[in-house]
Structure formats: structure tokens, C-alpha cells
């Protein structure tokens, strides 16, 4: 299955937005994160400082997440407001 990923600029990982297609065999979150780390060249990704949106919905990486063919994932720096 193909997952379309847009990674926004994230300090220490990338200076510009990147778009990529990741091919996953089982669609698990662990597989996605491993593929994403390999593509981004960042090991390990600082998950606690990132925000994930899957098909426009917030994604809790601490839950059992299953991706589907054609999903669109955005990876952004975590946003905090006050």
C-alpha cells in the first residue's frame, strides 16, 4: 500500500517541506515510522516534538493505528499556543 507523506520543515530534520510516497506492507504505525526515519535520514525522529495529521485528522501515535492505501499523512512540528 502507498501512503503519501508531506513533511513540513522541522528543525534538525529538514530545512524545507518534502513530499514522499512510502510503500508499506502491513500498514502499521511502527512500519510507517521506520520508513519515515529512513526517508528523512533522521534516527530517531523526535516524536515528542512532532504532530501527525492523517487525512486531516489528528493522529495519536500512542494508539494502535492502521494505515490504508492512499492515506495522506502530514508531519509537522508540534504547535503550542497560549
PyMOL Python script that loads the backbone (N, CA, C, O; Angstrom):
from pymol import cmd

cmd.read_pdbstr("""\
ATOM      1  N   UNK A   1       0.832  -1.175   0.000  1.00  0.00           N
ATOM      2  CA  UNK A   1       0.000   0.000   0.000  1.00  0.00           C
ATOM      3  C   UNK A   1       0.875   1.235   0.000  1.00  0.00           C
ATOM      4  O   UNK A   1       1.973   1.228   0.555  1.00  0.00           O
ATOM      5  N   UNK A   2       0.386   2.302  -0.626  1.00  0.00           N
ATOM      6  CA  UNK A   2       1.119   3.561  -0.669  1.00  0.00           C
ATOM      7  C   UNK A   2       0.503   4.558   0.296  1.00  0.00           C
ATOM      8  O   UNK A   2      -0.715   4.721   0.359  1.00  0.00           O
ATOM      9  N   UNK A   3       1.365   5.213   1.038  1.00  0.00           N
ATOM     10  CA  UNK A   3       0.978   6.301   1.929  1.00  0.00           C
ATOM     11  C   UNK A   3       1.695   7.546   1.421  1.00  0.00           C
ATOM     12  O   UNK A   3       2.900   7.518   1.173  1.00  0.00           O
ATOM     13  N   UNK A   4       0.958   8.621   1.269  1.00  0.00           N
ATOM     14  CA  UNK A   4       1.537   9.882   0.795  1.00  0.00           C
ATOM     15  C   UNK A   4       1.843  10.745   2.015  1.00  0.00           C
ATOM     16  O   UNK A   4       0.965  11.012   2.835  1.00  0.00           O
ATOM     17  N   UNK A   5       3.087  11.172   2.123  1.00  0.00           N
ATOM     18  CA  UNK A   5       3.549  11.909   3.300  1.00  0.00           C
ATOM     19  C   UNK A   5       4.064  13.281   2.892  1.00  0.00           C
ATOM     20  O   UNK A   5       4.844  13.410   1.948  1.00  0.00           O
ATOM     21  N   UNK A   6       3.627  14.286   3.604  1.00  0.00           N
ATOM     22  CA  UNK A   6       4.196  15.623   3.455  1.00  0.00           C
ATOM     23  C   UNK A   6       4.827  15.973   4.796  1.00  0.00           C
ATOM     24  O   UNK A   6       4.151  16.033   5.824  1.00  0.00           O
ATOM     25  N   UNK A   7       6.124  16.202   4.764  1.00  0.00           N
ATOM     26  CA  UNK A   7       6.850  16.568   5.979  1.00  0.00           C
ATOM     27  C   UNK A   7       7.205  18.042   5.881  1.00  0.00           C
ATOM     28  O   UNK A   7       7.941  18.461   4.988  1.00  0.00           O
ATOM     29  N   UNK A   8       6.679  18.811   6.799  1.00  0.00           N
ATOM     30  CA  UNK A   8       6.939  20.243   6.831  1.00  0.00           C
ATOM     31  C   UNK A   8       8.323  20.495   7.423  1.00  0.00           C
ATOM     32  O   UNK A   8       8.893  19.600   8.046  1.00  0.00           O
ATOM     33  N   UNK A   9       8.878  21.706   7.240  1.00  0.00           N
ATOM     34  CA  UNK A   9      10.199  21.992   7.822  1.00  0.00           C
ATOM     35  C   UNK A   9      10.198  21.751   9.337  1.00  0.00           C
ATOM     36  O   UNK A   9       9.347  22.266  10.063  1.00  0.00           O
ATOM     37  N   UNK A  10      11.160  20.967   9.786  1.00  0.00           N
ATOM     38  CA  UNK A  10      11.288  20.618  11.200  1.00  0.00           C
ATOM     39  C   UNK A  10      12.752  20.800  11.583  1.00  0.00           C
ATOM     40  O   UNK A  10      13.643  20.197  10.986  1.00  0.00           O
ATOM     41  N   UNK A  11      12.980  21.626  12.570  1.00  0.00           N
ATOM     42  CA  UNK A  11      14.348  21.928  12.995  1.00  0.00           C
ATOM     43  C   UNK A  11      15.114  20.650  13.305  1.00  0.00           C
ATOM     44  O   UNK A  11      14.628  19.777  14.024  1.00  0.00           O
ATOM     45  N   UNK A  12      16.317  20.552  12.751  1.00  0.00           N
ATOM     46  CA  UNK A  12      17.179  19.412  12.990  1.00  0.00           C
ATOM     47  C   UNK A  12      16.900  18.218  12.097  1.00  0.00           C
ATOM     48  O   UNK A  12      17.644  17.238  12.127  1.00  0.00           O
ATOM     49  N   UNK A  13      15.822  18.283  11.289  1.00  0.00           N
ATOM     50  CA  UNK A  13      15.493  17.159  10.413  1.00  0.00           C
ATOM     51  C   UNK A  13      15.536  17.587   8.953  1.00  0.00           C
ATOM     52  O   UNK A  13      16.235  16.975   8.146  1.00  0.00           O
ATOM     53  N   UNK A  14      14.789  18.637   8.610  1.00  0.00           N
ATOM     54  CA  UNK A  14      14.780  19.122   7.230  1.00  0.00           C
ATOM     55  C   UNK A  14      14.516  20.623   7.205  1.00  0.00           C
ATOM     56  O   UNK A  14      13.785  21.152   8.042  1.00  0.00           O
ATOM     57  N   UNK A  15      15.118  21.296   6.238  1.00  0.00           N
ATOM     58  CA  UNK A  15      15.004  22.751   6.133  1.00  0.00           C
ATOM     59  C   UNK A  15      13.853  23.189   5.246  1.00  0.00           C
ATOM     60  O   UNK A  15      13.451  24.352   5.282  1.00  0.00           O
ATOM     61  N   UNK A  16      13.322  22.278   4.458  1.00  0.00           N
ATOM     62  CA  UNK A  16      12.236  22.609   3.537  1.00  0.00           C
ATOM     63  C   UNK A  16      11.211  21.483   3.563  1.00  0.00           C
ATOM     64  O   UNK A  16      11.514  20.357   3.956  1.00  0.00           O
ATOM     65  N   UNK A  17      10.005  21.802   3.144  1.00  0.00           N
ATOM     66  CA  UNK A  17       8.958  20.781   3.079  1.00  0.00           C
ATOM     67  C   UNK A  17       9.359  19.708   2.073  1.00  0.00           C
ATOM     68  O   UNK A  17       9.995  19.994   1.059  1.00  0.00           O
ATOM     69  N   UNK A  18       8.979  18.481   2.367  1.00  0.00           N
ATOM     70  CA  UNK A  18       9.261  17.338   1.484  1.00  0.00           C
ATOM     71  C   UNK A  18       7.984  16.544   1.306  1.00  0.00           C
ATOM     72  O   UNK A  18       7.183  16.402   2.229  1.00  0.00           O
ATOM     73  N   UNK A  19       7.813  16.033   0.111  1.00  0.00           N
ATOM     74  CA  UNK A  19       6.706  15.122  -0.146  1.00  0.00           C
ATOM     75  C   UNK A  19       7.288  13.799  -0.596  1.00  0.00           C
ATOM     76  O   UNK A  19       8.248  13.762  -1.365  1.00  0.00           O
ATOM     77  N   UNK A  20       6.703  12.709  -0.111  1.00  0.00           N
ATOM     78  CA  UNK A  20       7.220  11.396  -0.456  1.00  0.00           C
ATOM     79  C   UNK A  20       6.085  10.377  -0.460  1.00  0.00           C
ATOM     80  O   UNK A  20       5.042  10.584   0.161  1.00  0.00           O
ATOM     81  N   UNK A  21       6.305   9.291  -1.159  1.00  0.00           N
ATOM     82  CA  UNK A  21       5.399   8.153  -1.151  1.00  0.00           C
ATOM     83  C   UNK A  21       6.118   7.030  -0.437  1.00  0.00           C
ATOM     84  O   UNK A  21       7.238   6.670  -0.800  1.00  0.00           O
ATOM     85  N   UNK A  22       5.483   6.478   0.570  1.00  0.00           N
ATOM     86  CA  UNK A  22       6.052   5.344   1.281  1.00  0.00           C
ATOM     87  C   UNK A  22       5.220   4.117   0.964  1.00  0.00           C
ATOM     88  O   UNK A  22       3.991   4.173   0.967  1.00  0.00           O
ATOM     89  N   UNK A  23       5.885   3.021   0.692  1.00  0.00           N
ATOM     90  CA  UNK A  23       5.190   1.767   0.423  1.00  0.00           C
ATOM     91  C   UNK A  23       5.304   0.908   1.680  1.00  0.00           C
ATOM     92  O   UNK A  23       6.401   0.583   2.133  1.00  0.00           O
ATOM     93  N   UNK A  24       4.152   0.550   2.229  1.00  0.00           N
ATOM     94  CA  UNK A  24       4.099  -0.242   3.447  1.00  0.00           C
ATOM     95  C   UNK A  24       3.503  -1.607   3.142  1.00  0.00           C
ATOM     96  O   UNK A  24       2.620  -1.734   2.293  1.00  0.00           O
ATOM     97  N   UNK A  25       3.989  -2.623   3.838  1.00  0.00           N
ATOM     98  CA  UNK A  25       3.436  -3.964   3.615  1.00  0.00           C
ATOM     99  C   UNK A  25       2.281  -4.256   4.563  1.00  0.00           C
ATOM    100  O   UNK A  25       1.283  -4.845   4.147  1.00  0.00           O
ATOM    101  N   UNK A  26       2.395  -3.856   5.839  1.00  0.00           N
ATOM    102  CA  UNK A  26       1.322  -4.174   6.781  1.00  0.00           C
ATOM    103  C   UNK A  26       0.518  -2.962   7.248  1.00  0.00           C
ATOM    104  O   UNK A  26      -0.523  -3.130   7.883  1.00  0.00           O
ATOM    105  N   UNK A  27       0.978  -1.739   6.947  1.00  0.00           N
ATOM    106  CA  UNK A  27       0.223  -0.542   7.293  1.00  0.00           C
ATOM    107  C   UNK A  27       0.256  -0.166   8.756  1.00  0.00           C
ATOM    108  O   UNK A  27      -0.566   0.631   9.209  1.00  0.00           O
ATOM    109  N   UNK A  28       1.195  -0.728   9.508  1.00  0.00           N
ATOM    110  CA  UNK A  28       1.265  -0.417  10.940  1.00  0.00           C
ATOM    111  C   UNK A  28       2.002   0.897  11.172  1.00  0.00           C
ATOM    112  O   UNK A  28       2.765   1.357  10.323  1.00  0.00           O
ATOM    113  N   UNK A  29       1.762   1.483  12.327  1.00  0.00           N
ATOM    114  CA  UNK A  29       2.439   2.719  12.701  1.00  0.00           C
ATOM    115  C   UNK A  29       3.941   2.498  12.826  1.00  0.00           C
ATOM    116  O   UNK A  29       4.726   3.341  12.391  1.00  0.00           O
ATOM    117  N   UNK A  30       4.351   1.376  13.414  1.00  0.00           N
ATOM    118  CA  UNK A  30       5.785   1.098  13.557  1.00  0.00           C
ATOM    119  C   UNK A  30       6.476   1.031  12.199  1.00  0.00           C
ATOM    120  O   UNK A  30       7.568   1.574  12.028  1.00  0.00           O
ATOM    121  N   UNK A  31       5.843   0.367  11.235  1.00  0.00           N
ATOM    122  CA  UNK A  31       6.412   0.273   9.901  1.00  0.00           C
ATOM    123  C   UNK A  31       6.497   1.654   9.256  1.00  0.00           C
ATOM    124  O   UNK A  31       7.494   1.984   8.614  1.00  0.00           O
ATOM    125  N   UNK A  32       5.447   2.459   9.431  1.00  0.00           N
ATOM    126  CA  UNK A  32       5.452   3.802   8.865  1.00  0.00           C
ATOM    127  C   UNK A  32       6.570   4.650   9.469  1.00  0.00           C
ATOM    128  O   UNK A  32       7.294   5.326   8.739  1.00  0.00           O
ATOM    129  N   UNK A  33       6.715   4.620  10.790  1.00  0.00           N
ATOM    130  CA  UNK A  33       7.741   5.427  11.447  1.00  0.00           C
ATOM    131  C   UNK A  33       9.146   4.990  11.029  1.00  0.00           C
ATOM    132  O   UNK A  33      10.023   5.834  10.845  1.00  0.00           O
ATOM    133  N   UNK A  34       9.366   3.699  10.878  1.00  0.00           N
ATOM    134  CA  UNK A  34      10.662   3.202  10.420  1.00  0.00           C
ATOM    135  C   UNK A  34      10.958   3.698   9.012  1.00  0.00           C
ATOM    136  O   UNK A  34      12.059   4.175   8.738  1.00  0.00           O
ATOM    137  N   UNK A  35       9.975   3.586   8.113  1.00  0.00           N
ATOM    138  CA  UNK A  35      10.149   4.058   6.734  1.00  0.00           C
ATOM    139  C   UNK A  35      10.374   5.558   6.695  1.00  0.00           C
ATOM    140  O   UNK A  35      11.202   6.048   5.927  1.00  0.00           O
ATOM    141  N   UNK A  36       9.647   6.278   7.509  1.00  0.00           N
ATOM    142  CA  UNK A  36       9.779   7.730   7.558  1.00  0.00           C
ATOM    143  C   UNK A  36      11.161   8.148   8.056  1.00  0.00           C
ATOM    144  O   UNK A  36      11.755   9.087   7.526  1.00  0.00           O
ATOM    145  N   UNK A  37      11.671   7.459   9.064  1.00  0.00           N
ATOM    146  CA  UNK A  37      13.014   7.752   9.568  1.00  0.00           C
ATOM    147  C   UNK A  37      14.061   7.500   8.491  1.00  0.00           C
ATOM    148  O   UNK A  37      14.994   8.289   8.338  1.00  0.00           O
ATOM    149  N   UNK A  38      13.917   6.423   7.754  1.00  0.00           N
ATOM    150  CA  UNK A  38      14.872   6.119   6.690  1.00  0.00           C
ATOM    151  C   UNK A  38      14.834   7.179   5.600  1.00  0.00           C
ATOM    152  O   UNK A  38      15.882   7.616   5.123  1.00  0.00           O
ATOM    153  N   UNK A  39      13.640   7.597   5.203  1.00  0.00           N
ATOM    154  CA  UNK A  39      13.492   8.610   4.159  1.00  0.00           C
ATOM    155  C   UNK A  39      13.997   9.975   4.618  1.00  0.00           C
ATOM    156  O   UNK A  39      14.636  10.696   3.850  1.00  0.00           O
ATOM    157  N   UNK A  40      13.710  10.328   5.872  1.00  0.00           N
ATOM    158  CA  UNK A  40      14.096  11.640   6.392  1.00  0.00           C
ATOM    159  C   UNK A  40      15.565  11.692   6.770  1.00  0.00           C
ATOM    160  O   UNK A  40      16.139  12.774   6.897  1.00  0.00           O
ATOM    161  N   UNK A  41      16.176  10.533   6.950  1.00  0.00           N
ATOM    162  CA  UNK A  41      17.577  10.499   7.347  1.00  0.00           C
ATOM    163  C   UNK A  41      17.778  10.926   8.785  1.00  0.00           C
ATOM    164  O   UNK A  41      18.867  11.355   9.168  1.00  0.00           O
ATOM    165  N   UNK A  42      16.733  10.809   9.576  1.00  0.00           N
ATOM    166  CA  UNK A  42      16.805  11.198  10.990  1.00  0.00           C
ATOM    167  C   UNK A  42      16.516   9.966  11.832  1.00  0.00           C
ATOM    168  O   UNK A  42      15.450   9.360  11.719  1.00  0.00           O
ATOM    169  N   UNK A  43      17.452   9.609  12.660  1.00  0.00           N
ATOM    170  CA  UNK A  43      17.221   8.444  13.517  1.00  0.00           C
ATOM    171  C   UNK A  43      17.666   8.781  14.921  1.00  0.00           C
ATOM    172  O   UNK A  43      18.828   9.138  15.116  1.00  0.00           O
ATOM    173  N   UNK A  44      16.827   8.686  15.872  1.00  0.00           N
ATOM    174  CA  UNK A  44      15.380   8.513  15.770  1.00  0.00           C
ATOM    175  C   UNK A  44      14.675   9.857  15.590  1.00  0.00           C
ATOM    176  O   UNK A  44      15.223  10.902  15.942  1.00  0.00           O
ATOM    177  N   UNK A  45      13.479   9.827  15.049  1.00  0.00           N
ATOM    178  CA  UNK A  45      12.682  11.052  14.928  1.00  0.00           C
ATOM    179  C   UNK A  45      12.263  11.492  16.327  1.00  0.00           C
ATOM    180  O   UNK A  45      11.903  10.652  17.152  1.00  0.00           O
ATOM    181  N   UNK A  46      12.305  12.779  16.606  1.00  0.00           N
ATOM    182  CA  UNK A  46      11.900  13.270  17.926  1.00  0.00           C
ATOM    183  C   UNK A  46      10.373  13.304  18.036  1.00  0.00           C
ATOM    184  O   UNK A  46       9.765  14.370  17.938  1.00  0.00           O
ATOM    185  N   UNK A  47       9.764  12.151  18.237  1.00  0.00           N
ATOM    186  CA  UNK A  47       8.310  12.018  18.183  1.00  0.00           C
ATOM    187  C   UNK A  47       7.579  12.957  19.134  1.00  0.00           C
ATOM    188  O   UNK A  47       6.484  13.427  18.827  1.00  0.00           O
ATOM    189  N   UNK A  48       8.179  13.229  20.280  1.00  0.00           N
ATOM    190  CA  UNK A  48       7.513  14.092  21.266  1.00  0.00           C
ATOM    191  C   UNK A  48       7.411  15.542  20.800  1.00  0.00           C
ATOM    192  O   UNK A  48       6.662  16.325  21.385  1.00  0.00           O
ATOM    193  N   UNK A  49       8.152  15.911  19.758  1.00  0.00           N
ATOM    194  CA  UNK A  49       8.103  17.289  19.249  1.00  0.00           C
ATOM    195  C   UNK A  49       7.384  17.384  17.907  1.00  0.00           C
ATOM    196  O   UNK A  49       7.410  18.427  17.253  1.00  0.00           O
ATOM    197  N   UNK A  50       6.739  16.283  17.498  1.00  0.00           N
ATOM    198  CA  UNK A  50       6.069  16.256  16.197  1.00  0.00           C
ATOM    199  C   UNK A  50       4.564  16.108  16.359  1.00  0.00           C
ATOM    200  O   UNK A  50       4.072  15.591  17.362  1.00  0.00           O
ATOM    201  N   UNK A  51       3.845  16.578  15.338  1.00  0.00           N
ATOM    202  CA  UNK A  51       2.405  16.433  15.276  1.00  0.00           C
ATOM    203  C   UNK A  51       2.084  15.724  13.966  1.00  0.00           C
ATOM    204  O   UNK A  51       2.670  16.043  12.931  1.00  0.00           O
ATOM    205  N   UNK A  52       1.162  14.767  13.998  1.00  0.00           N
ATOM    206  CA  UNK A  52       0.800  13.984  12.830  1.00  0.00           C
ATOM    207  C   UNK A  52      -0.675  14.186  12.511  1.00  0.00           C
ATOM    208  O   UNK A  52      -1.526  14.110  13.397  1.00  0.00           O
ATOM    209  N   UNK A  53      -0.971  14.442  11.249  1.00  0.00           N
ATOM    210  CA  UNK A  53      -2.345  14.515  10.769  1.00  0.00           C
ATOM    211  C   UNK A  53      -2.507  13.451   9.690  1.00  0.00           C
ATOM    212  O   UNK A  53      -1.742  13.421   8.726  1.00  0.00           O
ATOM    213  N   UNK A  54      -3.488  12.590   9.846  1.00  0.00           N
ATOM    214  CA  UNK A  54      -3.755  11.554   8.854  1.00  0.00           C
ATOM    215  C   UNK A  54      -5.107  11.852   8.217  1.00  0.00           C
ATOM    216  O   UNK A  54      -6.139  11.824   8.886  1.00  0.00           O
ATOM    217  N   UNK A  55      -5.090  12.137   6.920  1.00  0.00           N
ATOM    218  CA  UNK A  55      -6.308  12.510   6.195  1.00  0.00           C
ATOM    219  C   UNK A  55      -7.023  13.673   6.881  1.00  0.00           C
ATOM    220  O   UNK A  55      -8.251  13.709   6.950  1.00  0.00           O
ATOM    221  N   UNK A  56      -6.230  14.625   7.390  1.00  0.00           N
ATOM    222  CA  UNK A  56      -6.773  15.832   8.004  1.00  0.00           C
ATOM    223  C   UNK A  56      -7.166  15.704   9.460  1.00  0.00           C
ATOM    224  O   UNK A  56      -7.605  16.684  10.061  1.00  0.00           O
ATOM    225  N   UNK A  57      -7.024  14.520  10.049  1.00  0.00           N
ATOM    226  CA  UNK A  57      -7.399  14.291  11.444  1.00  0.00           C
ATOM    227  C   UNK A  57      -6.150  14.085  12.294  1.00  0.00           C
ATOM    228  O   UNK A  57      -5.194  13.446  11.855  1.00  0.00           O
ATOM    229  N   UNK A  58      -6.159  14.625  13.506  1.00  0.00           N
ATOM    230  CA  UNK A  58      -5.040  14.426  14.421  1.00  0.00           C
ATOM    231  C   UNK A  58      -4.820  12.944  14.676  1.00  0.00           C
ATOM    232  O   UNK A  58      -5.775  12.171  14.764  1.00  0.00           O
ATOM    233  N   UNK A  59      -3.570  12.556  14.793  1.00  0.00           N
ATOM    234  CA  UNK A  59      -3.207  11.155  14.970  1.00  0.00           C
ATOM    235  C   UNK A  59      -2.454  11.001  16.283  1.00  0.00           C
ATOM    236  O   UNK A  59      -1.449  11.674  16.513  1.00  0.00           O
ATOM    237  N   UNK A  60      -2.938  10.119  17.136  1.00  0.00           N
ATOM    238  CA  UNK A  60      -2.263   9.820  18.399  1.00  0.00           C
ATOM    239  C   UNK A  60      -1.345   8.626  18.159  1.00  0.00           C
ATOM    240  O   UNK A  60      -1.809   7.502  17.966  1.00  0.00           O
ATOM    241  N   UNK A  61      -0.051   8.878  18.172  1.00  0.00           N
ATOM    242  CA  UNK A  61       0.915   7.808  17.868  1.00  0.00           C
ATOM    243  C   UNK A  61       1.024   6.783  18.998  1.00  0.00           C
ATOM    244  O   UNK A  61       1.735   5.788  18.865  1.00  0.00           O
ATOM    245  N   UNK A  62       0.325   7.022  20.106  1.00  0.00           N
ATOM    246  CA  UNK A  62       0.348   6.068  21.212  1.00  0.00           C
ATOM    247  C   UNK A  62      -0.804   5.070  21.121  1.00  0.00           C
ATOM    248  O   UNK A  62      -0.923   4.168  21.950  1.00  0.00           O
ATOM    249  N   UNK A  63      -1.651   5.242  20.102  1.00  0.00           N
ATOM    250  CA  UNK A  63      -2.756   4.314  19.883  1.00  0.00           C
ATOM    251  C   UNK A  63      -2.367   3.291  18.826  1.00  0.00           C
ATOM    252  O   UNK A  63      -1.367   3.460  18.129  1.00  0.00           O
ATOM    253  N   UNK A  64      -3.153   2.239  18.711  1.00  0.00           N
ATOM    254  CA  UNK A  64      -2.926   1.233  17.677  1.00  0.00           C
ATOM    255  C   UNK A  64      -3.486   1.779  16.366  1.00  0.00           C
ATOM    256  O   UNK A  64      -4.690   1.700  16.121  1.00  0.00           O
ATOM    257  N   UNK A  65      -2.613   2.331  15.523  1.00  0.00           N
ATOM    258  CA  UNK A  65      -3.020   2.970  14.280  1.00  0.00           C
ATOM    259  C   UNK A  65      -2.762   2.027  13.112  1.00  0.00           C
ATOM    260  O   UNK A  65      -1.725   1.367  13.049  1.00  0.00           O
ATOM    261  N   UNK A  66      -3.713   1.974  12.194  1.00  0.00           N
ATOM    262  CA  UNK A  66      -3.558   1.173  10.983  1.00  0.00           C
ATOM    263  C   UNK A  66      -3.781   2.101   9.791  1.00  0.00           C
ATOM    264  O   UNK A  66      -4.819   2.756   9.697  1.00  0.00           O
ATOM    265  N   UNK A  67      -2.808   2.156   8.884  1.00  0.00           N
ATOM    266  CA  UNK A  67      -2.924   2.987   7.690  1.00  0.00           C
ATOM    267  C   UNK A  67      -3.524   2.187   6.553  1.00  0.00           C
ATOM    268  O   UNK A  67      -3.455   0.958   6.531  1.00  0.00           O
ATOM    269  N   UNK A  68      -4.119   2.909   5.604  1.00  0.00           N
ATOM    270  CA  UNK A  68      -4.772   2.288   4.458  1.00  0.00           C
ATOM    271  C   UNK A  68      -4.198   2.876   3.177  1.00  0.00           C
ATOM    272  O   UNK A  68      -3.655   3.981   3.181  1.00  0.00           O
ATOM    273  N   UNK A  69      -4.320   2.141   2.093  1.00  0.00           N
ATOM    274  CA  UNK A  69      -3.823   2.577   0.802  1.00  0.00           C
ATOM    275  C   UNK A  69      -4.400   3.950   0.451  1.00  0.00           C
ATOM    276  O   UNK A  69      -5.612   4.162   0.500  1.00  0.00           O
ATOM    277  N   UNK A  70      -3.516   4.865   0.100  1.00  0.00           N
ATOM    278  CA  UNK A  70      -3.937   6.201  -0.306  1.00  0.00           C
ATOM    279  C   UNK A  70      -4.036   7.211   0.819  1.00  0.00           C
ATOM    280  O   UNK A  70      -4.345   8.375   0.563  1.00  0.00           O
ATOM    281  N   UNK A  71      -3.785   6.806   2.069  1.00  0.00           N
ATOM    282  CA  UNK A  71      -3.818   7.763   3.176  1.00  0.00           C
ATOM    283  C   UNK A  71      -2.821   8.886   2.932  1.00  0.00           C
ATOM    284  O   UNK A  71      -1.782   8.692   2.301  1.00  0.00           O
ATOM    285  N   UNK A  72      -3.156  10.056   3.441  1.00  0.00           N
ATOM    286  CA  UNK A  72      -2.289  11.224   3.335  1.00  0.00           C
ATOM    287  C   UNK A  72      -1.911  11.665   4.747  1.00  0.00           C
ATOM    288  O   UNK A  72      -2.761  12.036   5.557  1.00  0.00           O
ATOM    289  N   UNK A  73      -0.615  11.610   5.009  1.00  0.00           N
ATOM    290  CA  UNK A  73      -0.092  11.926   6.331  1.00  0.00           C
ATOM    291  C   UNK A  73       0.723  13.207   6.258  1.00  0.00           C
ATOM    292  O   UNK A  73       1.580  13.358   5.388  1.00  0.00           O
ATOM    293  N   UNK A  74       0.455  14.120   7.169  1.00  0.00           N
ATOM    294  CA  UNK A  74       1.278  15.324   7.311  1.00  0.00           C
ATOM    295  C   UNK A  74       2.061  15.196   8.606  1.00  0.00           C
ATOM    296  O   UNK A  74       1.521  14.797   9.638  1.00  0.00           O
ATOM    297  N   UNK A  75       3.333  15.538   8.538  1.00  0.00           N
ATOM    298  CA  UNK A  75       4.208  15.542   9.714  1.00  0.00           C
ATOM    299  C   UNK A  75       4.654  16.983   9.920  1.00  0.00           C
ATOM    300  O   UNK A  75       5.291  17.573   9.046  1.00  0.00           O
ATOM    301  N   UNK A  76       4.318  17.550  11.081  1.00  0.00           N
ATOM    302  CA  UNK A  76       4.584  18.948  11.366  1.00  0.00           C
ATOM    303  C   UNK A  76       5.282  19.096  12.715  1.00  0.00           C
ATOM    304  O   UNK A  76       5.201  18.203  13.559  1.00  0.00           O
ATOM    305  N   UNK A  77       5.961  20.210  12.916  1.00  0.00           N
ATOM    306  CA  UNK A  77       6.465  20.463  14.266  1.00  0.00           C
ATOM    307  C   UNK A  77       5.264  20.699  15.180  1.00  0.00           C
ATOM    308  O   UNK A  77       4.264  21.280  14.758  1.00  0.00           O
ATOM    309  N   UNK A  78       5.361  20.261  16.397  1.00  0.00           N
ATOM    310  CA  UNK A  78       4.263  20.413  17.346  1.00  0.00           C
ATOM    311  C   UNK A  78       3.963  21.895  17.576  1.00  0.00           C
ATOM    312  O   UNK A  78       4.873  22.708  17.739  1.00  0.00           O
ATOM    313  N   UNK A  79       2.707  22.219  17.587  1.00  0.00           N
ATOM    314  CA  UNK A  79       2.279  23.602  17.764  1.00  0.00           C
ATOM    315  C   UNK A  79       1.733  23.760  19.167  1.00  0.00           C
ATOM    316  O   UNK A  79       0.890  22.979  19.608  1.00  0.00           O
ATOM    317  N   UNK A  80       2.217  24.773  19.867  1.00  0.00           N
ATOM    318  CA  UNK A  80       1.669  25.043  21.203  1.00  0.00           C
ATOM    319  C   UNK A  80       1.197  26.492  21.227  1.00  0.00           C
ATOM    320  O   UNK A  80       1.812  27.375  20.629  1.00  0.00           O
ATOM    321  N   UNK A  81       0.141  26.705  21.901  1.00  0.00           N
ATOM    322  CA  UNK A  81      -0.420  28.054  21.974  1.00  0.00           C
ATOM    323  C   UNK A  81      -0.580  28.480  23.423  1.00  0.00           C
ATOM    324  O   UNK A  81      -0.467  27.680  24.351  1.00  0.00           O
ATOM    325  N   UNK A  82      -0.837  29.728  23.576  1.00  0.00           N
ATOM    326  CA  UNK A  82      -1.003  30.179  24.944  1.00  0.00           C
ATOM    327  C   UNK A  82      -1.870  31.375  25.035  1.00  0.00           C
ATOM    328  O   UNK A  82      -2.110  31.882  26.131  1.00  0.00           O
TER     329      UNK A  82
END
""", "prot")
cmd.dss("prot")
cmd.show_as("cartoon", "prot")
cmd.util.cbc("prot")
cmd.orient("prot")
